[in-house]
Amino acid sequence: MHRLLPEWYPQDAVQLTWPRPDGDWAYMLDAIEQMLEQIALITGRYQAVIIGFPDAATRERITMRLHRRGMASDRLHTVIIDNDDTWARDHGPLATSDGDQVKLHDFIFTGWGGKFPAERDNTITRQLDELGLLACPLEPHELILEGGAVETDGLGTLLTTEACLLNPNRNAHLNRTQVEEQLCQRLGIERVLWLQHGHLEGDDTDSHIDTLARFCSPDTIAYVRCDDPEDSHYAELRAMELELESLTRADGSAYRLIALPWPGACLDADDGHRLPATYANFLIINGAVLVPTHGDRRDREALNALAEAFPQHDIIGVDASAAIRQHGSLHCLTMQWPRGSLMPCDLQTSSSSVSNHTAPRSILMTRQLKVGLVQQPAWPDKQRSLAESEAGIRELAASGANLIMLQELHATHYFCQYEDTELFDLAEPLDGPTGTRLGELAAELDVVLMGSLFERRAAGLYHNTAVVYDGKRGLVGKYRKMHIPDDPGFYEKFYFTPGDHDAQRCEGFTPIDTSVGRLGVLVCWDQWYPEAARLMALAGAEILLYPTAIGWCPSDDDAEKQRQKDAWTLIQRSHGVANGIPVMVANRVGHEADLSGLSEGIDFWGGSFICGPQGELLAHAGTEAERLLVTLDLDHGEDVRRIWPYLRDRRVDAYGDLTRRFRD
């Protein structure tokens, strides 16, 4: 007898359906294409990917991009098939096997009960068969059924929700008993476990099971748990949890249940409505599990939970924010094709793609990192300045930032406009009030926080120091400014001693290791020196951070102001380009008077920004107090370095004179 195959059955390929340029994704095409490319590239490390493109131009553009980013030709097969949307999970076929032969089953897809157009999508599987790609029989069925609506253990048990399969917008002519009979006849199902509870706000599918509870093995179910009694989902998901606890396997034994955390509220930026963010919408492939992440502090907890469920698989997070905006997620975008279902052609999966070892594999916090920075004014009143910093930190943490940076000397006004020995009283030791408060905030909010302070290292020895705190780990690193300016209005040499460079002691141009990655922290005047950025990159920095205090004289004319600011932006973006890593720059804003009365003060121009590894601006602030929040794709830096291998082509044998003051 043919039985519905579980997702962990060995696979020939994963199917993706590429969005139409003029379709529902048009307003955010770049974002969803980046997510789909990420899925294809990761999947391609383990097995083949088959992509249906809506037109030849899109196929040529994306295929070239995937190959340039390292996609092997023998892991990618493409076809041109028009579509309505991208949700391969629900228009793709389900598969059964009798132990010898695989059979594909093509059910009717109606856009989740007629909510959305689905005429083109409903023909995709049939067209793949007509193109000669299928190596097994394809059986059509006059039954409405989506792939995301059902889960199986591979032994004849099916898990689903009443809200979906018994919804009158699907098969209104069938009652519960008749639905079970259909599933038995067509998919070899011997028993159906019905969940009466479980729903996510913003879910268009009428409670697909793949957003709520998933089989990880015949005896293990991973499910979404809401632990916040104030959340609108709490009662419904708690009731679902109790249902799952009451279920038993066919032999009467209890299921092993693994709870997945509840991500923070994900809201639609346009109308403020809740979006259906969930960690249950993961994809199982040969040797790996791809998990949707949300730039949330619970991402790591979800990956760890699924590592427990899949001890022989790599666990890889993929930023799902693009799909979430269209009320779907990672699993929804994909459909696996079991081994024996596709013609060999270019879809051969190497024998190494399926793991046979028993040791735990890696958890990859995939390279998706939500970062934020605070741009603020500062005042002589240290408490007022710190309160402004704290407000920005809390705001960014509430928005899901994992890494937050502050500007240079954010706790004080810019006192270096004149020389006065009494101003050394502003300095603090690392464990002084400012450092202590920053550490407390990092621990409370569970974020990596980069702050700045005027450090009193010893009597007569002071530094301009950036400090990094990593959640409850406390202070994990510091960087003492290496290049010290001495210009009108910026008399820093009077106050600051340059930092020491000692890689063995992790001082100087040495990245700081944190839970979110290796941070290349530099300070203000350092930004004008490409050597500093290069040394950080050569030591493995994944992001460059430049806390800054820079502005112009109020009497400078507009043209001069623009030249200064353009040069400042350009030089730091160029460090990203030259080293293939993102750059974060936080500057202060507002007019700060010269308290000595000897000059007209400084207008700090703001302009904080975050750019990618090709210098592309991802976020840019104006001249007022502002917060910037961006999700960085750290894998993109790897892709860029492969295409633009500057580090490979460096002539290190010819650069000896760089350590000389001047070649004369």
For each residue, the residues with C-beta under 8 A, 3 or more apart:
1: 98 188
2: 96 97 98 103 187 188
3: 96 97 98 152 154 155 156 187 188 189
4: 94 95 96 150 152 154 158 187 188 189
5: 9 95 96 97 102 152 154 338
6: 9 152 153 154 215 218
7: 215 283 284 336
8: 154 216 217 284
9: 5 6 95 97 154 338 339
10: 286 338 339 354
11: 14 47 285 286 336 337 338 339 349
12: 47 48 337 338 339 340 341 342 347 349
13: 47 48 49 50 77 336 337 342 347 349
14: 11 39 43 47 48 49 50 283 285 334 335 336 337
15: 49 50 51 52 88 92 334 335 336 337
16: 36 39 40 49 50 51 52 86 88 333 334
17: 51 52 81 83 85 86 87 88 91 121 124 333
18: 33 36 51 52 53 54 58 59 62 83 86
19: 23 24 25 29 32 33 36 54 83 85 86
20: 23 25 26 54 55 82 83
21: 26 29 54 55 58
22: 26
23: 19 20 26 54 83 84 85
24: 19 85 326
25: 19 20 28 29 32 86 326
26: 20 21 22 23 29
27:
28: 25 31 32 322 325 326
29: 19 21 25 26 32 33
30: 33 34
31: 28 34 35 321 322 325
32: 19 25 28 29 35 36 86 322 323 326
33: 18 19 29 30 36 37 62
34: 30 31 37 38 322 633
35: 31 32 38 39 318 319 320 322 323 333
36: 16 18 19 32 33 39 40 86 333
37: 33 34 40 41 62 65 66 69
38: 34 35 41 42 318 319 633 635
39: 14 16 35 36 42 43 283 290 318 330 333 334
40: 16 36 37 43 44 49 51 66 71 76
41: 37 38 44 45 66 69 70 71 635
42: 38 39 45 46 288 290 316 318 366
43: 14 39 40 46 47 49 285 288 290
44: 40 41 47 48 49 66 71 72 75 76
45: 41 42 288
46: 42 43 285 286 287 288 349 353
47: 11 12 13 14 43 44 75 285 286 349 353
48: 12 13 14 44 74 75 76 77 346 347 348 349
49: 13 14 15 16 40 43 44 71 75 76 77
50: 13 14 15 16 77 78 79 133 337 342 347
51: 15 16 17 18 40 59 62 76 77 78 79
52: 15 16 17 18 78 79 80 81 83 88 124 128
53: 18 56 58 59 62 78 79 80 81
54: 18 19 20 21 23 58 80 81 82 83
55: 20 21 58 59 80 82
56: 53 59 60 80
57: 60 61
58: 18 21 53 54 55 61 62
59: 18 51 53 55 56 62 63 78 80
60: 56 57 63 64
61: 57 58 64 65
62: 18 33 37 51 53 58 59 65 66
63: 59 60 66 67 76 78
64: 60 61 67 68
65: 37 61 62 68 69
66: 37 40 41 44 62 63 69 71 76
67: 63 64 70 71 73 76
68: 64 65 639 642 643
69: 37 41 65 66 639 642 643
70: 41 67 639 642
71: 40 41 44 49 66 67 75 76
72: 44 75 76
73: 67 76 346
74: 48 346 348
75: 44 47 48 49 71 72
76: 40 44 48 49 51 63 66 67 71 72 73 346
77: 13 48 49 50 51 133 345 346 347
78: 50 51 52 53 59 63
79: 50 51 52 53 127 128 131 133
80: 52 53 54 55 56 59
81: 17 52 53 54 124 127 128
82: 20 54 55 120
83: 17 18 19 20 23 52 54 86 91 120 121 124
84: 23 111 116 117 118 119 120 121
85: 17 19 23 24 111 116 117 118 121
86: 16 17 18 19 25 32 36 83 328 333
87: 17 90 91 121 328 332 333
88: 15 16 17 52 91 92 333 334 335
89: 92 146 147 148 210 331 332 333 334 335
90: 87 109 112 121 146 147 148 149 205 332
91: 17 83 87 88 109 118 121 122 124 125 146
92: 15 88 89 124 125 147 335
93: 104 105 106 107 125 138 335
94: 4 104 105 107 145 147 150 187
95: 4 5 9 102 103 104 105 337 338 341
96: 2 3 4 5 102 103 105 187 188
97: 2 3 5 9 100 101 102 103 338 340
98: 1 2 3 101 103
99:
100: 97
101: 97 98 136 137 340
102: 5 95 96 97 136 338 339 340 341
103: 2 95 96 97 98 136 137 138 139
104: 93 94 95 125 134 136 137 138 139 341
105: 93 94 95 96 138 139 141 186 187
106: 93 125 126 138 139 140 141
107: 93 94 141 143 144 145 146
108: 122 141 142 143 144 145
109: 90 91 118 121 122 144 146
110: 113 114 118 122 144 169 170
111: 84 85 114 115 116 117 118 121
112: 90 115 116 146 169 204 205 206
113: 110 144 167 169 170 206
114: 110 111 169
115: 111 112 169 204
116: 84 85 111 112 204
117: 84 85 111 120
118: 84 85 91 109 110 111 121 122
119: 84 122 123
120: 82 83 84 117 123 124
121: 17 83 84 85 87 90 91 109 111 118 124
122: 91 108 109 110 118 119
123: 119 120 126 127
124: 17 52 81 83 91 92 120 121 127 128
125: 91 92 93 104 106 128 129 138
126: 106 123 129 130 138 140
127: 79 81 123 124 130 131
128: 52 79 81 124 125 131 133 134
129: 125 126 132 133 134 138
130: 126 127
131: 79 127 128
132: 129 343
133: 50 77 79 128 129 342 343 345
134: 104 128 129 138 341 342 343
135: 340 341 342 343 344
136: 101 102 103 104 340 341
137: 101 103 104
138: 93 103 104 105 106 125 126 129 134
139: 103 104 105 106 186
140: 106 126
141: 105 106 107 108 145 186
142: 108
143: 107 108 171 182 186
144: 107 108 109 110 113 170 171
145: 94 107 108 141 149 150 165 170
146: 89 90 91 107 109 112 149 164 205 208
147: 89 90 92 94 150 210 335
148: 89 90 205 208 209 210 211 331 332
149: 90 145 146 160 161 164 165 205 208 209 210
150: 4 94 145 147 158 159 160 165 183 209
151: 158 159 160 209 210 213 214 215
152: 3 4 5 6 156 157 158 159 187 189 215
153: 6 156 157 159 215 217 218 219 249
154: 3 4 5 6 8 9 215 218
155: 3 218 250
156: 3 152 153 188 189 190 191 250
157: 152 153 189 190 191 192 193 249 250
158: 4 150 151 152 183 187 189 191 192 193
159: 150 151 152 153 192 193 195 209 213 215 221
160: 149 150 151 164 165 192 193 194 195 209
161: 149 164 165 194 195 196 198 206 207 208 209 212
162: 165 166 176 194 195 196
163: 166 167 198 199 206 207
164: 146 149 160 161 167 170 205 206 207 208 209
165: 145 149 150 160 161 162 170 179
166: 162 163 170 175 176 179
167: 113 163 164 170 206
168: 172
169: 110 112 113 114 115 172 206
170: 110 113 144 145 164 165 166 167 206
171: 143 144 174 179 182
172: 168 169
173:
174: 171 178 179 182
175: 166 178 179
176: 162 166 179 180 194
177: 180 181
178: 174 175 181 182
179: 165 166 171 174 175 176 182 183 192
180: 176 177 183 184 189 192
181: 177 178 184 185
182: 143 171 174 178 179 185 186
183: 150 158 179 180 186 187 189 192
184: 180 181 187 188 189 190
185: 181 182
186: 105 139 141 143 182 183
187: 2 3 4 94 96 105 152 158 183 184
188: 1 2 3 4 96 156 184
189: 3 4 152 156 157 158 180 183 184 192
190: 156 157 184 250
191: 156 157 158 250
192: 157 158 159 160 179 180 183 189
193: 157 158 159 160 247
194: 160 161 162 176
195: 159 160 161 162 198 209 212 213 240 243 244
196: 161 162 239 243
197: 236 237 239 240 243
198: 161 163 195 207 212 213 224 236 237 239 240
199: 163 203 207 233 236
200: 203 207 211 212 233 276 277 278
201: 232 233 273 274 275 276
202: 268 273 274 275 276 327
203: 199 200 206 207 208 211 276 327
204: 112 115 116 327 328
205: 90 112 146 148 149 164 208 211
206: 112 113 161 163 164 167 169 170 203
207: 161 163 164 198 199 200 203 211 212
208: 146 148 149 161 164 203 205 211 212 332
209: 148 149 150 151 159 160 161 164 195 212 213 214
210: 89 147 148 149 151 214 280 281 331 332
211: 148 200 203 205 207 208 224 276 278 280 281 329
212: 161 195 198 200 207 208 209 223 224 240 278 280
213: 151 159 195 198 209 221 222 223 224 240 244 280
214: 151 209 210 221 222 223 280 282
215: 6 7 151 152 153 154 159 218 220 221
216: 8 220 221 222 258 284 306 309 310
217: 8 153 220 309
218: 6 153 154 155 215 249
219: 153 249 253 255 256
220: 215 216 217 255 256 257 258 309
221: 159 213 214 215 216 244 247 255 256 257 258
222: 213 214 216 257 258 259 260 280 282 305 306 309
223: 212 213 214 240 241 244 257 258 259 260 280
224: 198 211 212 213 237 259 260 262 278 279 280
225: 237 241 259 260 261 262
226: 231 233 234 237 238 262
227: 261 262
228: 231 234 262
229: 234
230: 234
231: 226 228 234 262 265
232: 201 274
233: 199 200 201 226 236 237 262
234: 226 228 229 230 231 237 238
235: 238 239
236: 197 198 199 233 239 240
237: 197 198 224 225 226 233 234 240 241 262
238: 226 234 235 241 242
239: 196 197 198 235 236 242 243
240: 195 197 198 212 213 223 236 237 243 244
241: 223 225 237 238 244 245 259
242: 238 239 245 246
243: 195 196 197 239 240 246 247
244: 195 213 221 223 240 241 247 255 257
245: 241 242 254 257
246: 242 243
247: 193 221 243 244 254 255
248: 252 253 254 255
249: 153 157 218 219 252 253 254 255
250: 155 156 157 190 191
251:
252: 248 249
253: 219 248 249
254: 245 247 248 249
255: 219 220 221 244 247 248 249
256: 219 220 221
257: 220 221 222 223 244 245
258: 216 220 221 222 223 305 306 308 309
259: 222 223 224 225 241 305
260: 222 223 224 225 278 279 280 302 305 306
261: 225 227 279 298 301 302 305
262: 224 225 226 227 228 231 233 237 298
263: 266 277 278 279 294 296 298 299 302
264: 294 296 297 298 400
265: 231 274
266: 263 274 275 277 294 321 324
267: 272 273 274 275
268: 202 271 272 273 274 275 325
269: 325
270:
271: 268
272: 267 268
273: 201 202 267 268
274: 201 202 232 265 266 267 268
275: 201 202 266 267 268 324 325 327
276: 200 201 202 203 211 324 327 328 329
277: 200 263 266 292 294 296 320 324 329
278: 200 211 212 224 260 263 281 292 329
279: 224 260 261 263 282 291 292 298 302 305 306
280: 210 211 212 213 214 222 223 224 260
281: 210 211 278 292 320 329 330 331 332
282: 214 222 279 289 290 291 292 306 330 331
283: 7 14 39 289 290 330 331 334 336
284: 7 8 216 289 310 313 336
285: 11 14 43 46 47 288 289 290 336
286: 10 11 46 47 349 353 354 355
287: 46 312 313 314 353 354 355 361
288: 42 43 45 46 285 313 314 315 316
289: 282 283 284 285 306 310 313 314 315 316
290: 39 42 43 282 283 285 316 317 318 330
291: 279 282 302 303 306 315 316 317 318 330
292: 277 278 279 281 282 317 318 319 320 323 324 329 330 331
293: 296 299 302 303 317 318 319 320 365 366 368
294: 263 264 266 277 298 299 319 320 321 324 400
295: 299 319 321 368 369 370 400 401 402 631
296: 263 264 277 293 299 370 400
297: 264 300 400 402 446 447
298: 261 262 263 264 279 294 301 302
299: 263 293 294 295 296 302 303 317 365
300: 297 303 304 365
301: 261 298 304 305
302: 260 261 263 279 291 293 298 299 305 306 317
303: 291 293 299 300 306 307 315 317 363 365
304: 300 301 307 308 363
305: 222 258 259 260 261 279 301 302 308 309
306: 216 222 258 260 279 282 289 291 302 303 309 310 315
307: 303 304 310 311 315 360 363
308: 258 304 305 311
309: 216 217 220 222 258 305 306
310: 216 284 289 306 307 313 315
311: 307 308 358 360 361
312: 287 355 357 358 360 361
313: 284 287 288 289 310 355 361
314: 287 288 289 361 362 363 364
315: 288 289 291 303 306 307 310 361 362 363 364
316: 42 288 289 290 291 364 366
317: 290 291 292 293 299 302 303 364 365 366 368
318: 35 38 39 42 290 291 292 293 330 366 368
319: 35 38 292 293 294 295 322 366 368 631 633
320: 35 277 281 292 293 294 323 324 329 330
321: 31 266 294 295 324 325 631
322: 28 31 32 34 35 319 325 326
323: 32 35 292 320 326 328 329 330 332 333
324: 266 275 276 277 292 294 320 321 327 328 329
325: 28 31 268 269 275 321 322
326: 24 25 28 32 322 323
327: 202 203 204 275 276 324
328: 86 87 204 276 323 324 332 333
329: 211 276 277 278 281 292 320 323 324 332 333
330: 39 281 282 283 290 291 292 318 320 323 333 334
331: 89 148 210 281 282 283 292 334
332: 87 89 90 148 208 210 281 323 328 329
333: 16 17 35 36 39 86 87 88 89 323 328 329 330
334: 14 15 16 39 88 89 283 330 331
335: 14 15 88 89 92 93 147
336: 7 11 13 14 15 283 284 285
337: 11 12 13 14 15 50 95 341 342
338: 5 9 10 11 12 95 97 102 341
339: 9 10 11 12 102 349
340: 12 97 101 102 135 136
341: 12 95 102 104 134 135 136 337 338
342: 12 13 50 133 134 135 337 345 347
343: 132 133 134 135 347
344: 135 347 348
345: 77 133 342
346: 48 73 74 76 77
347: 12 13 48 50 77 342 343 344
348: 48 74 344
349: 11 12 13 46 47 48 286 339 353 354
350: 353
351: 354
352:
353: 46 47 286 287 349 350
354: 10 286 287 349 351
355: 286 287 312 313 361
356:
357: 312
358: 311 312
359:
360: 307 311 312
361: 287 311 312 313 314 315 355
362: 314 315
363: 303 304 307 314 315
364: 314 315 316 317 367
365: 293 299 300 303 317 368
366: 42 293 316 317 318 319 635
367: 364 633 634 635 636 638
368: 293 295 317 318 319 365 631 632 633 634
369: 295 402 403 516 517 543 631 632 634
370: 295 296 399 400 401 402 403 629 630 631 632
371: 401 402 403 404 405 543 584 610 629 630 631 632
372: 396 399 401 403 404 405 627 628 629 630
373: 396 404 405 406 407 584 585 586 608 610 627 628
374: 389 392 393 396 404 405 406 407 410 586 627
375: 407 586 587 588 589 606 608 621 625 626 627 628
376: 385 388 389 392 406 407 410 588 589 625
377: 388 588 589 590 604 625
378: 385 388 407 409 410 411 412 413 414 588 590 592
379: 384 385 413
380: 412 413 595
381: 384 385
382: 385 386 411 412 426 434
383: 386 387
384: 379 381 387 388
385: 376 378 379 381 382 388 389 410 411 412 413
386: 382 383 389 390 410 411 434 437
387: 383 384 390 391
388: 376 377 378 384 385 391 392 410 625
389: 374 376 385 386 392 393 406 410 411 451
390: 386 387 393 394 437 441
391: 387 388 394 395
392: 374 376 388 389 395 396 404 406 627
393: 374 389 390 396 397 404 406 441 445 447 449
394: 390 391 397 398 441 445
395: 391 392 398 399 627
396: 372 373 374 392 393 399 401 404 447 627 629
397: 393 394 400 401 404 445 447
398: 394 395
399: 370 372 395 396 629
400: 264 294 295 296 297 370 397 629
401: 295 370 371 372 396 397 404 447 629
402: 295 297 369 370 371 447 448 516
403: 369 370 371 372 447 448 449 450 514 516 517 519 543
404: 371 372 373 374 392 393 396 397 401 447 448 449 450
405: 371 372 373 374 449 450 545 547 584 586
406: 373 374 376 389 392 393 410 449 450 451 452 547 586
407: 373 374 375 376 378 410 452 547 548 549 586 587 588 608
408: 452 464 466 523 524 547 548 549 586 588
409: 378 412 414 452 453 454 464 549
410: 374 376 378 385 386 388 389 406 407 451 452 547 588
411: 378 382 385 386 389 434 452 453 454
412: 378 380 382 385 409 415 426 454
413: 378 379 380 385 592 595
414: 378 409 417 549 588 592 602 604
415: 412 420 423 426 454 495 595
416: 489 490 491 492 494 495
417: 414 489 490 491 592 594 595 596 599 601 602
418: 491 594 595 596 598 599
419: 491 494
420: 415 423 596
421: 424
422: 425
423: 415 420 426 495
424: 421 427 456 462 495
425: 422
426: 382 412 415 423 454
427: 424 454 455 456 462
428: 432 433 434 435 453 454 455 456
429: 432 435 455 456 457
430: 435 453 455 465 467 475 478
431: 435 436
432: 428 429 435 436 453 456
433: 428 436 437
434: 382 386 411 428 437 438 451 453
435: 428 429 430 431 432 438 439 451 453 467 475
436: 431 432 433 439 440
437: 386 390 433 434 440 441
438: 434 435 441 442 449 451 467 469
439: 435 436 442 443 469 474 475
440: 436 437 443 444
441: 390 393 394 437 438 444 445 447 449 469
442: 438 439 445 446 447 448 449 469 470 471 474
443: 439 440 446 469 471 472 474
444: 440 441
445: 393 394 397 441 442 449
446: 297 442 443 471 472
447: 297 393 396 397 401 402 403 404 441 442 471
448: 402 403 404 442 468 469 470 471 514 515 516 519
449: 393 403 404 405 406 438 441 442 445 468 469
450: 403 404 405 406 466 467 468 519 521 545 547
451: 389 406 410 434 435 438 466 467 469
452: 406 407 408 409 410 411 464 465 466 467 523 547
453: 409 411 428 430 432 434 435 465 467
454: 409 411 412 415 426 427 428 462 464 465 495
455: 427 428 429 430 462 463 464 465 480
456: 424 427 428 429 432 461 462
457: 429 461 462 463 497
458: 461
459:
460:
461: 456 457 458 497
462: 424 427 454 455 456 457 495 496 497
463: 455 457 480 481 496 497 499
464: 408 409 452 454 455 480 481 484 492 495 496 523 524
465: 430 452 453 454 455 478 479 480 481 499
466: 408 450 451 452 478 479 480 481 521 523 545 547
467: 430 435 438 450 451 452 453 475 477 478
468: 448 449 450 475 476 477 478 479 512 514 519 521
469: 438 439 441 442 443 448 449 451 473 474 475 476
470: 442 448 473 474 476 514 515
471: 442 443 446 447 448 515
472: 443 446
473: 469 470 476 515
474: 439 442 443 469 470
475: 430 435 439 467 468 469 478
476: 468 469 470 473 512 513 514
477: 467 468 506 512 513 514 519 521
478: 430 465 466 467 468 475 512
479: 465 466 468 499 508 512 521 522 523
480: 455 463 464 465 466 497 498 499 500 507 508
481: 463 464 465 466 484 496 498 499 522 523 524 525 526
482: 498 499 501 508 509 522 523 526 532
483: 498 525 526 528 529 532
484: 464 481 492 493 496 497 498 525
485: 490 492 493 525
486: 490 491 492 493 494
487: 490 491
488: 599
489: 416 417 553 594 599 602
490: 416 417 485 486 487
491: 416 417 418 419 486 487 494 495
492: 416 464 484 485 486 495 496 525
493: 484 485 486 496
494: 416 419 486 491
495: 415 416 423 424 454 462 464 491 492
496: 462 463 464 481 484 492 493
497: 457 461 462 463 480 484
498: 480 481 482 483 484
499: 463 465 479 480 481 482 507 508
500: 480 505 507 508
501: 482 507 508 509
502: 505 506 507 508
503: 506 507 508 509 510 539
504:
505: 500 502
506: 477 502 503 510 512
507: 480 499 500 501 502 503 510
508: 479 480 482 499 500 501 502 503
509: 482 501 503 522 532 535 536 539
510: 503 506 507 536 539
511: 518 519 520 521 536 539 540 541 542
512: 468 476 477 478 479 506 518 519 521
513: 476 477 518
514: 403 448 468 470 476 477 517 518 519
515: 448 470 471 473
516: 369 402 403 448
517: 369 403 514 542 543 634
518: 511 512 513 514 539 540 541 542 543
519: 403 448 450 468 477 511 512 514 541 542 543 545
520: 511 533 536 537 539 541 542 543 544 545 581
521: 450 466 468 477 479 511 512 545 547
522: 479 481 482 509 526 527 532 533 536 544 545 546
523: 408 452 464 466 479 481 482 526 546 547 548
524: 408 464 481 527 546 547 548 549 550
525: 481 483 484 485 492 528 529
526: 481 482 483 522 523 529 532 546
527: 522 524 532 546 548 568 571 572 575 585
528: 483 525 571
529: 483 525 526 532 533
530: 533 534 574 575 578
531: 534 535 658
532: 482 483 509 522 526 527 529 535 536
533: 520 522 529 530 536 537 544 575 578 579
534: 530 531 537 538 578 579
535: 509 531 532 538 539
536: 509 510 511 520 522 532 533 539 541 544 579
537: 520 533 534 540 541 544 579 580 581 647
538: 534 535 647
539: 503 509 510 511 518 520 535 536
540: 511 518 537
541: 511 518 519 520 536 537 544 579 581
542: 511 517 518 519 520 581 582 634 637
543: 369 371 403 517 518 519 520 581 582 583 584 632 634
544: 520 522 533 536 537 541 572 575 576 579 581 582 583 584
545: 405 450 466 519 520 521 522 583 584 585 586
546: 522 523 524 526 527 572 583 584 585 586
547: 405 406 407 408 410 450 452 466 521 523 524 586
548: 407 408 523 524 527 585 586 587 588 608
549: 407 408 409 414 524 587 588 604
550: 524 568 587 604 605
551: 588 592 602 603 604 605
552: 556 560 561 564 565 602 603 605
553: 489 556 599 600 602 603
554: 591 600 601 602 603
555: 600
556: 552 553 560 561 564
557: 560 561
558: 561 562
559: 562 563
560: 552 556 557 563 564
561: 552 556 557 558 564 565 605
562: 558 559 565 566
563: 559 560 566 567
564: 552 556 560 561 567 568
565: 552 561 562 568 569 605 607
566: 562 563 569 570
567: 563 564 570 571
568: 527 550 564 565 571 572 607
569: 565 566 572 573 607 609
570: 566 567 573 574
571: 527 528 567 568 574 575
572: 527 544 546 568 569 575 576 583 585 609 611
573: 569 570 576 577 583 611 615 617
574: 530 570 571 577 578 615
575: 527 530 533 544 571 572 578 579 583
576: 544 572 573 579 580 581 582 583 611 612 613 614 615
577: 573 574 580 613 614 615
578: 530 533 534 574 575 646
579: 533 534 536 537 541 544 575 576 613 646 647
580: 537 576 577 613 614 637 640 641 644 646 647
581: 520 537 541 542 543 544 576 613 637
582: 542 543 544 576 610 611 612 613 618 632 634 637
583: 543 544 545 546 572 573 575 576 610 611 615
584: 371 373 405 543 544 545 546 609 610
585: 373 527 545 546 548 572 608 609 610
586: 373 374 375 405 406 407 408 545 546 547 548 608
587: 375 407 548 549 550 604 605 606 607 608
588: 375 376 377 378 407 408 410 414 548 549 551 592 604 606
589: 375 376 377 604 605 606 623 624 625 626
590: 377 378 603 604
591: 554 601 602 603 604
592: 378 413 414 417 551 588 601 602 604
593: 601
594: 417 418 489 597 598 599 600 601 602
595: 380 413 415 417 418
596: 417 418 420 599
597: 594
598: 418 594
599: 417 418 488 489 553 594 596
600: 553 554 555 594
601: 417 554 591 592 593 594
602: 414 417 489 551 552 553 554 591 592 594
603: 551 552 553 554 590 591
604: 377 414 549 550 551 587 588 589 590 591 592
605: 550 551 552 561 565 587 589 623
606: 375 587 588 589 621 622 623 624 626
607: 565 568 569 587 620 621 622 623
608: 373 375 407 548 585 586 587 620 621 626 628
609: 569 572 584 585 617 618 619 620 621 628
610: 371 373 582 583 584 585 617 618 619 620 628 630 632
611: 572 573 576 582 583 615 616 617 618
612: 576 582 615 616 618 632 633 636
613: 576 577 579 580 581 582 636 637 640 641
614: 576 577 580 640 644
615: 573 574 576 577 583 611 612
616: 611 612
617: 573 609 610 611 620
618: 582 609 610 611 612 630 632
619: 609 610 628 629 630
620: 607 608 609 610 617 628
621: 375 606 607 608 609 626 628
622: 606 607 626
623: 589 605 606 607
624: 589 606
625: 375 376 377 388 589
626: 375 589 606 608 621 622
627: 372 373 374 375 392 395 396
628: 372 373 375 608 609 610 619 620 621
629: 370 371 372 396 399 400 401 619
630: 370 371 372 610 618 619
631: 295 319 321 368 369 370 371
632: 368 369 370 371 543 582 610 612 618
633: 34 38 319 367 368 612 636
634: 367 368 369 517 542 543 582 637 638
635: 38 41 366 367 638 639
636: 367 612 613 633 639 640
637: 542 580 581 582 613 634 640 641
638: 367 634 635 641 642
639: 68 69 70 635 636 642 643
640: 580 613 614 636 637 643 644
641: 580 613 637 638 644 645 646 647
642: 68 69 70 638 639 645
643: 68 69 639 640
644: 580 614 640 641
645: 641 642 648 649
646: 578 579 580 641 649 650
647: 537 538 579 580 641 650
648: 645
649: 645 646
650: 646 647 655
651: 654 655
652: 655
653:
654: 651
655: 650 651 652 658
656: 659
657: 660 663
658: 531 655
659: 656
660: 657 663
661:
662:
663: 657 660
664:
